[in-house]
């Protein structure tokens, strides 16, 4: 199996598993969400559209700050995260991730609402699957 046979990002959408936050979600809650679901990235969403993303590194960075208990996702998120449509070819996504050193890409439907996330872990699983089959 080749990468081109894997095709589009919509093959990797995990709607039931998608963990989202809103801008008012506390940093403590973000940490708890990441631990509970064993994830490294949480999209920050308003009205179904991603306005930012928080990584576990963002949470760790501010965890030693004064006032961390009052901080929210809006305070630490990376605004306007890289996103693609559900029909974007995976080759394009993976090349962009590699070239720009992104660890995650948000996947949006035709209305621009988030439907999934493709991470570097997903890319590695795909690479392993491609070479082992």
N, CA, C and O atoms as a GROMACS GRO file, in nm:
protein
  532
    1UNK      N    1   0.084  -0.117   0.000
    1UNK     CA    2   0.000   0.000   0.000
    1UNK      C    3   0.089   0.124   0.000
    1UNK      O    4   0.187   0.132   0.074
    2UNK      N    5   0.054   0.219  -0.083
    2UNK     CA    6   0.130   0.343  -0.088
    2UNK      C    7   0.054   0.453  -0.018
    2UNK      O    8  -0.065   0.441   0.011
    3UNK      N    9   0.125   0.560   0.009
    3UNK     CA   10   0.063   0.676   0.074
    3UNK      C   11  -0.052   0.729  -0.008
    3UNK      O   12  -0.154   0.770   0.047
    4UNK      N   13  -0.037   0.730  -0.140
    4UNK     CA   14  -0.143   0.784  -0.225
    4UNK      C   15  -0.271   0.704  -0.214
    4UNK      O   16  -0.379   0.758  -0.239
    5UNK      N   17  -0.263   0.577  -0.177
    5UNK     CA   18  -0.383   0.498  -0.159
    5UNK      C   19  -0.458   0.539  -0.032
    5UNK      O   20  -0.578   0.515  -0.019
    6UNK      N   21  -0.388   0.600   0.062
    6UNK     CA   22  -0.452   0.645   0.186
    6UNK      C   23  -0.529   0.774   0.165
    6UNK      O   24  -0.627   0.800   0.236
    7UNK      N   25  -0.487   0.854   0.070
    7UNK     CA   26  -0.558   0.967   0.014
    7UNK      C   27  -0.589   1.088   0.100
    7UNK      O   28  -0.503   1.174   0.117
    8UNK      N   29  -0.710   1.096   0.153
    8UNK     CA   30  -0.761   1.223   0.206
    8UNK      C   31  -0.769   1.223   0.357
    8UNK      O   32  -0.772   1.119   0.423
    9UNK      N   33  -0.773   1.346   0.410
    9UNK     CA   34  -0.777   1.360   0.556
    9UNK      C   35  -0.907   1.308   0.616
    9UNK      O   36  -0.909   1.270   0.733
   10UNK      N   37  -1.016   1.304   0.538
   10UNK     CA   38  -1.142   1.258   0.595
   10UNK      C   39  -1.137   1.112   0.638
   10UNK      O   40  -1.223   1.066   0.713
   11UNK      N   41  -1.036   1.039   0.591
   11UNK     CA   42  -1.019   0.900   0.634
   11UNK      C   43  -0.967   0.893   0.777
   11UNK      O   44  -0.968   0.786   0.838
   12UNK      N   45  -0.921   1.006   0.831
   12UNK     CA   46  -0.861   1.008   0.964
   12UNK      C   47  -0.941   1.087   1.066
   12UNK      O   48  -0.893   1.117   1.175
   13UNK      N   49  -1.063   1.121   1.030
   13UNK     CA   50  -1.147   1.198   1.122
   13UNK      C   51  -1.201   1.105   1.229
   13UNK      O   52  -1.257   0.999   1.200
   14UNK      N   53  -1.184   1.148   1.354
   14UNK     CA   54  -1.230   1.069   1.468
   14UNK      C   55  -1.326   1.156   1.549
   14UNK      O   56  -1.291   1.202   1.657
   15UNK      N   57  -1.445   1.177   1.497
   15UNK     CA   58  -1.541   1.268   1.559
   15UNK      C   59  -1.572   1.232   1.705
   15UNK      O   60  -1.580   1.319   1.791
   16UNK      N   61  -1.590   1.103   1.730
   16UNK     CA   62  -1.624   1.061   1.866
   16UNK      C   63  -1.510   1.083   1.964
   16UNK      O   64  -1.534   1.095   2.084
   17UNK      N   65  -1.389   1.087   1.914
   17UNK     CA   66  -1.272   1.101   2.000
   17UNK      C   67  -1.221   1.244   2.010
   17UNK      O   68  -1.130   1.272   2.088
   18UNK      N   69  -1.278   1.335   1.933
   18UNK     CA   70  -1.229   1.472   1.929
   18UNK      C   71  -1.256   1.543   2.061
   18UNK      O   72  -1.370   1.554   2.105
   19UNK      N   73  -1.150   1.590   2.124
   19UNK     CA   74  -1.159   1.662   2.251
   19UNK      C   75  -1.138   1.810   2.222
   19UNK      O   76  -1.036   1.849   2.165
   20UNK      N   77  -1.235   1.891   2.262
   20UNK     CA   78  -1.231   2.034   2.234
   20UNK      C   79  -1.240   2.116   2.361
   20UNK      O   80  -1.292   2.070   2.463
   21UNK      N   81  -1.189   2.238   2.355
   21UNK     CA   82  -1.201   2.333   2.465
   21UNK      C   83  -1.261   2.460   2.409
   21UNK      O   84  -1.269   2.479   2.287
   22UNK      N   85  -1.303   2.548   2.498
   22UNK     CA   86  -1.346   2.681   2.456
   22UNK      C   87  -1.246   2.781   2.514
   22UNK      O   88  -1.165   2.744   2.600
   23UNK      N   89  -1.249   2.904   2.469
   23UNK     CA   90  -1.148   3.000   2.516
   23UNK      C   91  -1.147   3.020   2.667
   23UNK      O   92  -1.044   3.059   2.722
   24UNK      N   93  -1.258   2.994   2.734
   24UNK     CA   94  -1.266   3.014   2.879
   24UNK      C   95  -1.221   2.892   2.959
   24UNK      O   96  -1.214   2.898   3.082
   25UNK      N   97  -1.190   2.782   2.892
   25UNK     CA   98  -1.145   2.662   2.962
   25UNK      C   99  -1.016   2.694   3.038
   25UNK      O  100  -0.923   2.751   2.982
   26UNK      N  101  -1.011   2.657   3.165
   26UNK     CA  102  -0.893   2.688   3.246
   26UNK      C  103  -0.775   2.601   3.204
   26UNK      O  104  -0.792   2.493   3.148
   27UNK      N  105  -0.655   2.650   3.234
   27UNK     CA  106  -0.534   2.574   3.205
   27UNK      C  107  -0.536   2.443   3.284
   27UNK      O  108  -0.490   2.340   3.235
   28UNK      N  109  -0.588   2.447   3.405
   28UNK     CA  110  -0.597   2.326   3.487
   28UNK      C  111  -0.687   2.223   3.417
   28UNK      O  112  -0.653   2.105   3.411
   29UNK      N  113  -0.801   2.268   3.366
   29UNK     CA  114  -0.891   2.179   3.293
   29UNK      C  115  -0.825   2.124   3.167
   29UNK      O  116  -0.842   2.007   3.134
   30UNK      N  117  -0.750   2.208   3.097
   30UNK     CA  118  -0.679   2.162   2.977
   30UNK      C  119  -0.583   2.050   3.013
   30UNK      O  120  -0.576   1.948   2.944
   31UNK      N  121  -0.508   2.070   3.120
   31UNK     CA  122  -0.414   1.968   3.165
   31UNK      C  123  -0.488   1.837   3.196
   31UNK      O  124  -0.445   1.729   3.155
   32UNK      N  125  -0.599   1.847   3.268
   32UNK     CA  126  -0.677   1.729   3.304
   32UNK      C  127  -0.733   1.658   3.180
   32UNK      O  128  -0.733   1.535   3.175
   33UNK      N  129  -0.779   1.734   3.082
   33UNK     CA  130  -0.830   1.677   2.957
   33UNK      C  131  -0.720   1.599   2.884
   33UNK      O  132  -0.742   1.488   2.836
   34UNK      N  133  -0.602   1.659   2.878
   34UNK     CA  134  -0.491   1.595   2.809
   34UNK      C  135  -0.450   1.466   2.879
   34UNK      O  136  -0.420   1.366   2.814
   35UNK      N  137  -0.447   1.469   3.010
   35UNK     CA  138  -0.411   1.349   3.086
   35UNK      C  139  -0.517   1.240   3.070
   35UNK      O  140  -0.484   1.124   3.046
   36UNK      N  141  -0.642   1.277   3.083
   36UNK     CA  142  -0.753   1.180   3.076
   36UNK      C  143  -0.758   1.111   2.940
   36UNK      O  144  -0.776   0.990   2.932
   37UNK      N  145  -0.742   1.189   2.834
   37UNK     CA  146  -0.756   1.135   2.699
   37UNK      C  147  -0.623   1.097   2.634
   37UNK      O  148  -0.619   1.047   2.521
   38UNK      N  149  -0.513   1.121   2.707
   38UNK     CA  150  -0.379   1.087   2.660
   38UNK      C  151  -0.351   1.150   2.524
   38UNK      O  152  -0.314   1.083   2.428
   39UNK      N  153  -0.371   1.284   2.519
   39UNK     CA  154  -0.351   1.360   2.396
   39UNK      C  155  -0.253   1.474   2.422
   39UNK      O  156  -0.224   1.508   2.536
   40UNK      N  157  -0.202   1.531   2.313
   40UNK     CA  158  -0.103   1.638   2.324
   40UNK      C  159  -0.152   1.771   2.270
   40UNK      O  160  -0.085   1.873   2.287
   41UNK      N  161  -0.269   1.773   2.203
   41UNK     CA  162  -0.322   1.894   2.141
   41UNK      C  163  -0.472   1.904   2.166
   41UNK      O  164  -0.545   1.806   2.152
   42UNK      N  165  -0.517   2.023   2.202
   42UNK     CA  166  -0.660   2.048   2.220
   42UNK      C  167  -0.699   2.171   2.139
   42UNK      O  168  -0.653   2.281   2.167
   43UNK      N  169  -0.784   2.152   2.038
   43UNK     CA  170  -0.834   2.267   1.964
   43UNK      C  171  -0.924   2.353   2.052
   43UNK      O  172  -1.001   2.301   2.133
   44UNK      N  173  -0.913   2.483   2.036
   44UNK     CA  174  -0.998   2.577   2.109
   44UNK      C  175  -1.102   2.627   2.008
   44UNK      O  176  -1.068   2.680   1.903
   45UNK      N  177  -1.229   2.609   2.044
   45UNK     CA  178  -1.337   2.629   1.948
   45UNK      C  179  -1.442   2.727   1.999
   45UNK      O  180  -1.477   2.729   2.117
   46UNK      N  181  -1.492   2.809   1.906
   46UNK     CA  182  -1.608   2.894   1.930
   46UNK      C  183  -1.705   2.874   1.814
   46UNK      O  184  -1.666   2.885   1.698
   47UNK      N  185  -1.830   2.842   1.846
   47UNK     CA  186  -1.932   2.819   1.743
   47UNK      C  187  -1.889   2.714   1.641
   47UNK      O  188  -1.918   2.726   1.522
   48UNK      N  189  -1.822   2.611   1.688
   48UNK     CA  190  -1.781   2.501   1.603
   48UNK      C  191  -1.656   2.526   1.521
   48UNK      O  192  -1.606   2.434   1.456
   49UNK      N  193  -1.604   2.647   1.523
   49UNK     CA  194  -1.486   2.681   1.445
   49UNK      C  195  -1.364   2.698   1.536
   49UNK      O  196  -1.373   2.759   1.642
   50UNK      N  197  -1.252   2.645   1.493
   50UNK     CA  198  -1.130   2.655   1.572
   50UNK      C  199  -1.076   2.798   1.569
   50UNK      O  200  -1.058   2.858   1.463
   51UNK      N  201  -1.051   2.850   1.688
   51UNK     CA  202  -0.991   2.984   1.701
   51UNK      C  203  -0.848   2.975   1.752
   51UNK      O  204  -0.775   3.074   1.755
   52UNK      N  205  -0.808   2.854   1.794
   52UNK     CA  206  -0.674   2.834   1.846
   52UNK      C  207  -0.650   2.688   1.876
   52UNK      O  208  -0.737   2.603   1.858
   53UNK      N  209  -0.528   2.660   1.921
   53UNK     CA  210  -0.492   2.525   1.964
   53UNK      C  211  -0.395   2.537   2.080
   53UNK      O  212  -0.311   2.627   2.084
   54UNK      N  213  -0.407   2.446   2.176
   54UNK     CA  214  -0.318   2.441   2.291
   54UNK      C  215  -0.246   2.307   2.289
   54UNK      O  216  -0.309   2.202   2.274
   55UNK      N  217  -0.115   2.311   2.304
   55UNK     CA  218  -0.037   2.188   2.311
   55UNK      C  219   0.000   2.160   2.456
   55UNK      O  220  -0.010   2.247   2.543
   56UNK      N  221   0.043   2.038   2.481
   56UNK     CA  222   0.088   2.003   2.615
   56UNK      C  223   0.210   2.086   2.654
   56UNK      O  224   0.231   2.114   2.772
   57UNK      N  225   0.290   2.126   2.556
   57UNK     CA  226   0.405   2.212   2.585
   57UNK      C  227   0.360   2.350   2.632
   57UNK      O  228   0.422   2.409   2.720
   58UNK      N  229   0.252   2.402   2.573
   58UNK     CA  230   0.198   2.530   2.619
   58UNK      C  231   0.158   2.522   2.765
   58UNK      O  232   0.187   2.611   2.844
   59UNK      N  233   0.090   2.413   2.800
   59UNK     CA  234   0.044   2.394   2.938
   59UNK      C  235   0.162   2.381   3.032
   59UNK      O  236   0.163   2.442   3.139
   60UNK      N  237   0.261   2.302   2.994
   60UNK     CA  238   0.380   2.284   3.078
   60UNK      C  239   0.455   2.416   3.097
   60UNK      O  240   0.503   2.445   3.207
   61UNK      N  241   0.466   2.494   2.991
   61UNK     CA  242   0.538   2.621   2.996
   61UNK      C  243   0.478   2.716   3.100
   61UNK      O  244   0.552   2.781   3.174
   62UNK      N  245   0.346   2.723   3.106
   62UNK     CA  246   0.282   2.818   3.199
   62UNK      C  247   0.255   2.756   3.336
   62UNK      O  248   0.213   2.827   3.427
   63UNK      N  249   0.279   2.627   3.351
   63UNK     CA  250   0.244   2.562   3.477
   63UNK      C  251   0.324   2.615   3.596
   63UNK      O  252   0.282   2.600   3.710
   64UNK      N  253   0.438   2.677   3.570
   64UNK     CA  254   0.518   2.733   3.678
   64UNK      C  255   0.496   2.882   3.696
   64UNK      O  256   0.562   2.946   3.779
   65UNK      N  257   0.405   2.939   3.619
   65UNK     CA  258   0.380   3.083   3.624
   65UNK      C  259   0.291   3.120   3.742
   65UNK      O  260   0.207   3.042   3.785
   66UNK      N  261   0.312   3.239   3.793
   66UNK     CA  262   0.221   3.292   3.894
   66UNK      C  263   0.085   3.313   3.827
   66UNK      O  264   0.079   3.359   3.713
   67UNK      N  265  -0.020   3.280   3.895
   67UNK     CA  266  -0.154   3.302   3.842
   67UNK      C  267  -0.200   3.198   3.744
   67UNK      O  268  -0.298   3.220   3.673
   68UNK      N  269  -0.132   3.083   3.736
   68UNK     CA  270  -0.171   2.979   3.641
   68UNK      C  271  -0.315   2.934   3.665
   68UNK      O  272  -0.383   2.894   3.571
   69UNK      N  273  -0.360   2.938   3.789
   69UNK     CA  274  -0.497   2.893   3.818
   69UNK      C  275  -0.602   2.986   3.759
   69UNK      O  276  -0.718   2.946   3.744
   70UNK      N  277  -0.564   3.108   3.725
   70UNK     CA  278  -0.658   3.202   3.662
   70UNK      C  279  -0.645   3.205   3.510
   70UNK      O  280  -0.725   3.269   3.442
   71UNK      N  281  -0.544   3.136   3.456
   71UNK     CA  282  -0.522   3.138   3.311
   71UNK      C  283  -0.622   3.049   3.238
   71UNK      O  284  -0.668   2.948   3.291
   72UNK      N  285  -0.655   3.091   3.116
   72UNK     CA  286  -0.748   3.015   3.033
   72UNK      C  287  -0.683   2.976   2.901
   72UNK      O  288  -0.571   3.017   2.871
   73UNK      N  289  -0.754   2.897   2.825
   73UNK     CA  290  -0.706   2.857   2.693
   73UNK      C  291  -0.676   2.979   2.607
   73UNK      O  292  -0.578   2.981   2.533
   74UNK      N  293  -0.760   3.082   2.616
   74UNK     CA  294  -0.738   3.203   2.537
   74UNK      C  295  -0.605   3.269   2.569
   74UNK      O  296  -0.545   3.334   2.483
   75UNK      N  297  -0.558   3.253   2.692
   75UNK     CA  298  -0.432   3.315   2.733
   75UNK      C  299  -0.309   3.246   2.674
   75UNK      O  300  -0.206   3.309   2.653
   76UNK      N  301  -0.320   3.116   2.647
   76UNK     CA  302  -0.200   3.042   2.607
   76UNK      C  303  -0.209   2.977   2.469
   76UNK      O  304  -0.110   2.923   2.421
   77UNK      N  305  -0.324   2.983   2.406
   77UNK     CA  306  -0.341   2.914   2.278
   77UNK      C  307  -0.262   2.982   2.166
   77UNK      O  308  -0.231   3.101   2.171
   78UNK      N  309  -0.230   2.902   2.066
   78UNK     CA  310  -0.176   2.955   1.940
   78UNK      C  311  -0.298   2.989   1.855
   78UNK      O  312  -0.375   2.900   1.819
   79UNK      N  313  -0.315   3.116   1.822
   79UNK     CA  314  -0.434   3.154   1.744
   79UNK      C  315  -0.421   3.114   1.597
   79UNK      O  316  -0.310   3.094   1.546
   80UNK      N  317  -0.534   3.101   1.532
   80UNK     CA  318  -0.541   3.070   1.389
   80UNK      C  319  -0.453   2.951   1.351
   80UNK      O  320  -0.360   2.965   1.272
   81UNK      N  321  -0.482   2.834   1.408
   81UNK     CA  322  -0.400   2.716   1.379
   81UNK      C  323  -0.414   2.673   1.233
   81UNK      O  324  -0.515   2.701   1.168
   82UNK      N  325  -0.312   2.606   1.184
   82UNK     CA  326  -0.315   2.554   1.047
   82UNK      C  327  -0.428   2.452   1.036
   82UNK      O  328  -0.440   2.362   1.119
   83UNK      N  329  -0.509   2.468   0.933
   83UNK     CA  330  -0.618   2.374   0.912
   83UNK      C  331  -0.637   2.348   0.763
   83UNK      O  332  -0.596   2.428   0.679
   84UNK      N  333  -0.699   2.236   0.733
   84UNK     CA  334  -0.725   2.194   0.596
   84UNK      C  335  -0.868   2.144   0.586
   84UNK      O  336  -0.935   2.121   0.688
   85UNK      N  337  -0.916   2.128   0.463
   85UNK     CA  338  -1.050   2.073   0.444
   85UNK      C  339  -1.044   1.920   0.450
   85UNK      O  340  -0.936   1.860   0.443
   86UNK      N  341  -1.159   1.860   0.465
   86UNK     CA  342  -1.168   1.714   0.472
   86UNK      C  343  -1.120   1.646   0.343
   86UNK      O  344  -1.086   1.528   0.345
   87UNK      N  345  -1.119   1.718   0.234
   87UNK     CA  346  -1.080   1.658   0.106
   87UNK      C  347  -0.933   1.681   0.070
   87UNK      O  348  -0.888   1.639  -0.036
   88UNK      N  349  -0.859   1.746   0.158
   88UNK     CA  350  -0.717   1.771   0.131
   88UNK      C  351  -0.641   1.639   0.128
   88UNK      O  352  -0.663   1.552   0.212
   89UNK      N  353  -0.552   1.627   0.031
   89UNK     CA  354  -0.470   1.506   0.018
   89UNK      C  355  -0.371   1.499   0.134
   89UNK      O  356  -0.311   1.599   0.173
   90UNK      N  357  -0.355   1.379   0.188
   90UNK     CA  358  -0.263   1.359   0.301
   90UNK      C  359  -0.119   1.394   0.265
   90UNK      O  360  -0.045   1.444   0.350
   91UNK      N  361  -0.079   1.368   0.143
   91UNK     CA  362   0.057   1.404   0.104
   91UNK      C  363   0.084   1.552   0.126
   91UNK      O  364   0.189   1.590   0.176
   92UNK      N  365  -0.012   1.635   0.088
   92UNK     CA  366   0.000   1.780   0.108
   92UNK      C  367   0.010   1.814   0.256
   92UNK      O  368   0.093   1.896   0.297
   93UNK      N  369  -0.074   1.752   0.336
   93UNK     CA  370  -0.076   1.777   0.480
   93UNK      C  371   0.057   1.738   0.543
   93UNK      O  372   0.115   1.814   0.620
   94UNK      N  373   0.104   1.620   0.511
   94UNK     CA  374   0.228   1.569   0.570
   94UNK      C  375   0.348   1.653   0.528
   94UNK      O  376   0.435   1.683   0.610
   95UNK      N  377   0.354   1.692   0.401
   95UNK     CA  378   0.464   1.777   0.355
   95UNK      C  379   0.463   1.912   0.426
   95UNK      O  380   0.569   1.962   0.465
   96UNK      N  381   0.345   1.970   0.443
   96UNK     CA  382   0.335   2.097   0.514
   96UNK      C  383   0.378   2.081   0.659
   96UNK      O  384   0.450   2.165   0.712
   97UNK      N  385   0.334   1.973   0.723
   97UNK     CA  386   0.373   1.948   0.862
   97UNK      C  387   0.525   1.937   0.873
   97UNK      O  388   0.585   1.993   0.965
   98UNK      N  389   0.586   1.865   0.781
   98UNK     CA  390   0.731   1.845   0.785
   98UNK      C  391   0.805   1.976   0.757
   98UNK      O  392   0.899   2.011   0.828
   99UNK      N  393   0.762   2.048   0.655
   99UNK     CA  394   0.832   2.170   0.615
   99UNK      C  395   0.816   2.283   0.716
   99UNK      O  396   0.909   2.362   0.736
  100UNK      N  397   0.700   2.292   0.779
  100UNK     CA  398   0.675   2.402   0.873
  100UNK      C  399   0.688   2.357   1.018
  100UNK      O  400   0.668   2.436   1.110
  101UNK      N  401   0.723   2.230   1.038
  101UNK     CA  402   0.742   2.173   1.171
  101UNK      C  403   0.617   2.185   1.258
  101UNK      O  404   0.626   2.218   1.376
  102UNK      N  405   0.501   2.157   1.198
  102UNK     CA  406   0.375   2.151   1.272
  102UNK      C  407   0.359   2.011   1.328
  102UNK      O  408   0.394   1.913   1.263
  103UNK      N  409   0.306   2.002   1.450
  103UNK     CA  410   0.279   1.871   1.509
  103UNK      C  411   0.133   1.830   1.497
  103UNK      O  412   0.097   1.717   1.529
  104UNK      N  413   0.049   1.922   1.450
  104UNK     CA  414  -0.091   1.888   1.430
  104UNK      C  415  -0.152   1.978   1.324
  104UNK      O  416  -0.108   2.091   1.301
  105UNK      N  417  -0.256   1.925   1.261
  105UNK     CA  418  -0.332   1.997   1.160
  105UNK      C  419  -0.479   1.974   1.190
  105UNK      O  420  -0.521   1.860   1.209
  106UNK      N  421  -0.556   2.080   1.193
  106UNK     CA  422  -0.699   2.066   1.216
  106UNK      C  423  -0.769   2.041   1.084
  106UNK      O  424  -0.729   2.093   0.980
  107UNK      N  425  -0.874   1.960   1.088
  107UNK     CA  426  -0.950   1.925   0.970
  107UNK      C  427  -1.089   1.987   0.982
  107UNK      O  428  -1.157   1.969   1.083
  108UNK      N  429  -1.130   2.060   0.879
  108UNK     CA  430  -1.259   2.130   0.880
  108UNK      C  431  -1.350   2.079   0.770
  108UNK      O  432  -1.304   2.031   0.666
  109UNK      N  433  -1.482   2.090   0.795
  109UNK     CA  434  -1.578   2.055   0.691
  109UNK      C  435  -1.600   2.175   0.600
  109UNK      O  436  -1.531   2.276   0.611
  110UNK      N  437  -1.696   2.164   0.509
  110UNK     CA  438  -1.722   2.270   0.412
  110UNK      C  439  -1.764   2.402   0.477
  110UNK      O  440  -1.741   2.509   0.420
  111UNK      N  441  -1.825   2.395   0.595
  111UNK     CA  442  -1.867   2.516   0.666
  111UNK      C  443  -1.756   2.577   0.750
  111UNK      O  444  -1.775   2.680   0.815
  112UNK      N  445  -1.639   2.514   0.750
  112UNK     CA  446  -1.526   2.564   0.827
  112UNK      C  447  -1.528   2.519   0.972
  112UNK      O  448  -1.451   2.569   1.054
  113UNK      N  449  -1.616   2.424   1.005
  113UNK     CA  450  -1.623   2.374   1.143
  113UNK      C  451  -1.531   2.254   1.157
  113UNK      O  452  -1.520   2.170   1.068
  114UNK      N  453  -1.466   2.247   1.272
  114UNK     CA  454  -1.369   2.141   1.296
  114UNK      C  455  -1.437   2.005   1.304
  114UNK      O  456  -1.538   1.987   1.372
  115UNK      N  457  -1.378   1.909   1.233
  115UNK     CA  458  -1.429   1.773   1.235
  115UNK      C  459  -1.323   1.672   1.277
  115UNK      O  460  -1.354   1.555   1.302
  116UNK      N  461  -1.198   1.716   1.286
  116UNK     CA  462  -1.093   1.623   1.324
  116UNK      C  463  -0.959   1.691   1.341
  116UNK      O  464  -0.945   1.812   1.323
  117UNK      N  465  -0.862   1.609   1.376
  117UNK     CA  466  -0.725   1.656   1.392
  117UNK      C  467  -0.633   1.545   1.343
  117UNK      O  468  -0.654   1.428   1.373
  118UNK      N  469  -0.531   1.583   1.267
  118UNK     CA  470  -0.430   1.490   1.219
  118UNK      C  471  -0.300   1.532   1.284
  118UNK      O  472  -0.257   1.646   1.269
  119UNK      N  473  -0.238   1.440   1.358
  119UNK     CA  474  -0.119   1.474   1.435
  119UNK      C  475   0.005   1.403   1.382
  119UNK      O  476  -0.004   1.316   1.296
  120UNK      N  477   0.119   1.442   1.434
  120UNK     CA  478   0.244   1.376   1.396
  120UNK      C  479   0.239   1.228   1.433
  120UNK      O  480   0.300   1.146   1.365
  121UNK      N  481   0.167   1.194   1.538
  121UNK     CA  482   0.151   1.054   1.576
  121UNK      C  483   0.074   0.978   1.468
  121UNK      O  484   0.107   0.864   1.436
  122UNK      N  485  -0.031   1.042   1.412
  122UNK     CA  486  -0.106   0.981   1.302
  122UNK      C  487  -0.016   0.961   1.180
  122UNK      O  488  -0.023   0.858   1.113
  123UNK      N  489   0.069   1.060   1.151
  123UNK     CA  490   0.160   1.052   1.037
  123UNK      C  491   0.258   0.936   1.055
  123UNK      O  492   0.288   0.864   0.960
  124UNK      N  493   0.309   0.918   1.176
  124UNK     CA  494   0.401   0.808   1.203
  124UNK      C  495   0.332   0.672   1.189
  124UNK      O  496   0.390   0.578   1.137
  125UNK      N  497   0.208   0.664   1.236
  125UNK     CA  498   0.132   0.538   1.222
  125UNK      C  499   0.110   0.507   1.074
  125UNK      O  500   0.122   0.392   1.033
  126UNK      N  501   0.078   0.609   0.996
  126UNK     CA  502   0.058   0.590   0.853
  126UNK      C  503   0.188   0.546   0.786
  126UNK      O  504   0.187   0.458   0.700
  127UNK      N  505   0.297   0.606   0.824
  127UNK     CA  506   0.427   0.569   0.769
  127UNK      C  507   0.459   0.423   0.801
  127UNK      O  508   0.503   0.348   0.714
  128UNK      N  509   0.438   0.384   0.925
  128UNK     CA  510   0.464   0.245   0.964
  128UNK      C  511   0.374   0.149   0.887
  128UNK      O  512   0.420   0.045   0.840
  129UNK      N  513   0.248   0.183   0.875
  129UNK     CA  514   0.153   0.100   0.802
  129UNK      C  515   0.193   0.087   0.656
  129UNK      O  516   0.182  -0.020   0.597
  130UNK      N  517   0.238   0.196   0.597
  130UNK     CA  518   0.280   0.197   0.457
  130UNK      C  519   0.401   0.107   0.434
  130UNK      O  520   0.406   0.034   0.336
  131UNK      N  521   0.497   0.112   0.525
  131UNK     CA  522   0.618   0.033   0.507
  131UNK      C  523   0.602  -0.112   0.549
  131UNK      O  524   0.671  -0.200   0.498
  132UNK      N  525   0.512  -0.138   0.641
  132UNK     CA  526   0.496  -0.276   0.691
  132UNK      C  527   0.401  -0.357   0.606
  132UNK      O  528   0.397  -0.480   0.620
  133UNK      N  529   0.325  -0.294   0.521
  133UNK     CA  530   0.230  -0.369   0.434
  133UNK      C  531   0.287  -0.390   0.297
  133UNK      O  532   0.222  -0.451   0.212
   0.00000   0.00000   0.00000
